[in-house]
Amino acid sequence: MKQLRKEDLSVHHYIRYAILTEYAETEYTVTLEYLPDISTAGSYVYQAASSMDPLPSTRGRGWAYIDAYGDTAEQQNSVIVYNGLGSVISGTNYMVDYIDGRIIVASQALDPASATYQYFYVALVNDWDVLQDSGVPVVALNIESTTKEGFQLGGGRYVTRRGRLNIFATNQAERDDLGELLYDGLREKCCPNQNWTKGSMIDWDGTFNQDYVYELIQYQSPLHFINVNYRKISPGLFDLRIPSFDVTMLSDLNRYRAIINFDIVHWEEA
């Protein structure tokens, strides 16, 4: 895994769990529906029948897979599964697909009937092409450019990445709240520069990566956020034919937008 990808994962994890947890929501005792079409003997899949809008299973959301920022092990309290009698099923008896909001058990005798879970209300994505599918509110993280220069005699380097957050909200108040929250969460802050030796916390199938190792990159500093600035995107900036006070012609996605620009810097020793 290249350095840029590691930094992207580190920043993504920081924004998700150190900043956007204010927008974490909890659904209580949601019915679990059995999915026979994708189940096999010894692997029975149950889908949470959420009624939330947007759905927790949309791109960039999902269930909480750790209990708090800084945790390095799978959550113990963010997802609770109950059987048909309302008793709690031990977490050792099932796996959680955190991306799709599913519970997988080895035996139907466990009778998983409902689940209470914490999920991410604000979608956090890297790909612009999934914005419409994710639904607002959504934040798109993009690292746009890189500059590397020496900062001392020898082989050390000072690395600067130019980053941007595009905020898409459901209304003006939510846009302003998200903008303020993200701005304060980045300005004069730093986050661990993780090595992701065994991959990210979530595996390819949506389950927690049991091989995940918390490890910082040796001989490199944490990732510092500097030059953070925030601005709203008024409707007139999209189309000069649309009066700035008229938002009815804009799509739901573009109606309430803001941008946060920032630099991510770190030092590398030779």
N, C-alpha and C positions, 0 to 999 in steps of 0.2 A: 504494500500500500504506500503510495507516494505521500510526500509531506503535505501537499495542498489538500489532499483528501482527508488526512488525519486532522488538519486544522479545521476543515469544514465540519467534520463529525464532532470535534470538540466544541466548536461554537454552537452548532445545532443543539447539542445536549445541554449546554449552558443556558441557552435561550429557553428551551423547553422546560427545564426543571428548576432553574434559578430565577427565571423571570415570569414565564407564562403560567406558573402554578396558581397564580391569583385567579386564573380563568379555568381552573380544573373544576369539573362538576361531578356529582355522584348521582347515579340512578339506583334506586332501591328495589330489591326483589323483582327484577325483570324476568319474565317467563323465558325459559330455555326451550327452544323447539328442536326436535330431533331431525337431522338431515340424513335420510337413508341413502340418497344418491351419492354422497361422498364418504359415507361410512364404510368400513370393512370390518371383518371379524377381528376383534381385539383392539379396534380403533373406532369408537363411536363418537360422532361429532354432533354437538348441540350449539345452535345459534341463538344469541340473545335477541329477543323480539323487541328491540328498542322503538319507541315512538317519538324520539327526540328529533328536532330539526335544527341544524343538520345532524345526520346520523353519526354516532361515534365511529362507525366503520368507514367513513369517507376518507379519501386520501389525505394524509398529513395529520390525522387524528389518532384514534385507537385508544385502548385502555392503558392506564398507568402500569408500567412494568417494574418500577421501584417505588418505595414508599416516600422517599425524600431525596432531595439533591445531596449528593455525596455518598449515597448508598452504592455499594458495588455488588450486592446480591439481589436476587429476585424478590419482588414484593411479597410481604406476608399478610398485609392488612388492606391493600387496595382492591383486592378481588376476593369476594366471599361467595361460595357456592352452597346452595341448600338442596336437600332432597325433598321428595314429595310430602314428607311429614314436617318439614320446616326445620330439620336439624342440619347443622353445619357439616359439610363433607370436608374431611382433611385435605389440605393442599397436596399431600403426597399421593393422592389417589387420582389426580387429573393433571392435564397440561392445559395451559391457556394460550390461545392464539390471540395475542394482544392487538394485532392489526385488524383482523376481521371480527373480533368480539365473539370468540367461540370457545367452548369447553370440550376437551377430548378426554374420554375415559376408556379404560380397557374393558370394563364390564358394565352392561346396562343395569345390572343389579344395584349399582350405586344410586340409580334414579336421580340424576341431576335435574331439578325442576325449575330452579330460579337462581339468579345471581344478583348481588349488589357489587357495583364496581365504580371506581373513579375513572373518568375519561377526560380527554383533552377537548375542550370546547373550541379553542382556536386552532385551526389547521396550520401546521408549519411545514412548508414544502421548499424544494429546491428547483422544481421544474415548472416553468411557466405554462406548459401545455396542459397541466392538470388543475389550473386555477378554477376553471369553470366547473369541473367535476367535484372539486372539494367543497365549493359553496362558501359564502362568507359566514363568519369572519375568517380570513386567511392571511398569513404572513409568508411572503416569499423571500428566502435568503439567497443572496447571490454574491459570490466573491469575484470581482470583476477584473482586477489587475494586480500585478506583483512587481515590486522593486526590491532588488538586493544590492547592498553596498557595504563596504568594509567599515567597521567602526573602531578599529584598533590596528596596531602593527601586528602582522601575522595573518592567520587565516580566518579570523572571526568575521561574522556577517550580521548586519542589521537588516532584517527582512520586514517589508511593509506590504500588506495586502489591502486593497481597497474593497470594502464591502458595502452592501446596500440591503435594506429591508424595505420591501414594498408592502404596505398595509392596505387591506381591503376589508371594510367594515360594513355592518348592516345599517348603521345610522351615524349621524354626526357625533353624538355623545360617545358611542362605542369607539369610533375612530380616534377621537381626542383622548379617550381613556387609554386605549392601546398605545397610542403614540407616546403619551407621557410615561406610561409604565415601561415601555421598551427603551425610551431615551434615558430614563433614570437608571435602568438596569445595565446599560452599557457605559454611560459616561463615567470616566475615571475608574473603571472596573477592570478586572482581569479574570481569566478562567484558566484551568489547568490545560496544559499542552499534552494531551494524551497520545500514547503510542498505538493504542488499539491493536496490540500484538496478536490477539486471537479473534479479531473482528469486532464489530459493534455489539451492543447489548442485545439487540434483536436479531435472531437468526433468519435465514431465507424463508422459513415457513411461518413466521410471525411469533414463534415461541421464544422464550428467553434463552440467550446463548450461554449454556452452562460452561463453556470454555472461556468465557470473557475474563480478561485479566486487567485490573486497573494498574497501569504503568505509565509514568511520565517519560517523555523523550529525554534521554540523557544529554547533558551539556547544552540544553536550550532553556530559555526563560519561559515563564507563563505567557499566555497571549494577552496583550494589553490593548484595550480599546481607547483610541484617541480620536480627536477631530470629529466628535459625534455631533451631528446637526439634524434637526427635524424640520420638515415643512409639510404643510397640507397641499394637496393637489386640488385646485379649484376646477370646476367643470369647464371653465373657459380655456384651460390649458389643453384640453383634449380636442376641442373643436371651436374655433373662433366664431363660428356661426351660432353657437349656443350661448345665450346670455348667462353670465356667471350666477345669476339668481335662479335659473331654471334647470333643475336636475331631473325633471320628469322624462326627458328624452334619452337619458343615459341608462345603460344596462345596470342591473342590480350589482354586478361585479365592480363597475367603475364609478358608481355614484358617490361613494365616500372613501376617498383614498388619501394616503399620506406616504411619505418617503423618509427614511432615516439613512443618512450616509455616515460612514465611519471608516477609520483605518484600524487594522489589526497589526500590531508590531510585536516582534520578539527578537531576541539575540541568540545567535548560534556561536558557540566556541569552536575553535579549529579541531 
